[in-house]
Amino acid sequence: MEKLPFDQVYLTTYDRIFKMVYIRLMNRENAEDVVQETYIRAMRAYDRYDPERASVYTWLYRIAENTMLNYVRGEKKFAAVPLDDGMEHGAEDQELLALTNGSAQEALQILRQLKDDERELLMMRYGMELSFREIGERLGASEKTVAKRAERLLEKCRKISDELSLF
């Protein structure tokens, strides 16, 4: 497999990596910080990336995941913006929400009501487009267990959506 120039990697993966980080952190500024640091780390390590071992997206996903962990733990270079800055969830995103359609706003409201591990499962299944088998390998669970968990999670999302439409 041929290794793309890093600027092409950035252009073709940025949206997916950003969405994955945003779904986990639920804060645009924090997600931007993490994604910026992810690509800085990736650029520095790109000469060591081996396309035979993993896709570039999988490689970047791992870097982003580790960067998020460092961010959440409060690594010094990230200390400027705490995860819980006292703002109501999404208050910083009102301008962004105003530009989106109703279904995007509803999806964001649903995501806010899910636990971190539930958002992670959705991100792996629909953001990264992993199969239940691949998700199971990452989580140390069987394919059937992951499929059942995803089914229950989608039902939970439908229920939250129904509750939101009542208001």
Phi, psi and omega in degrees: 000135182278141180272123180283156171298147187300325180297327176289321177301313180302310183296325184273345184244346188305311184300316181293318180294317180299314180299318180299314181292317181298318179300324181282319185267334179056035177209120186299313183296318178296318178297318178299318178299314182294317181295319177301312179295325177301311183288330174296313179297318181296317180299319180293330184258002188299329179294340179265352179292133180242108182296345178284336183271327182198156174292159180296326179293317178299317178299313179294322178303315179298317179297316180297318180299314178294322179294320177298317179300316177298321180296312181295323179288347177088034177308141188309318183292346179253004188296345186295327184234105179289152180296319179250092185266015178086354179279150173298141180307128176083359181300327181286348185256013184300320178296317178297315180297325180296334182273349183262164178278172183301322182292325177293320178295319179296318179300318179296319178296322177294312181302323180296335182270358180266156175284161180305315182293330177289317177297322179297317178299314178299319181296318180293319183286313187255331177280310180270348179058042177277151176283166177298325178297314180295320178296317178302319178298319180291324185265353183071039181227162179285160178300318180296320179298316180294317180298316180295317179299318179295320178299314179295324180293318178296323176297319177298318179296319177298318180296315178298318179299316178299318180296321179294325182286347177286340184263000000 
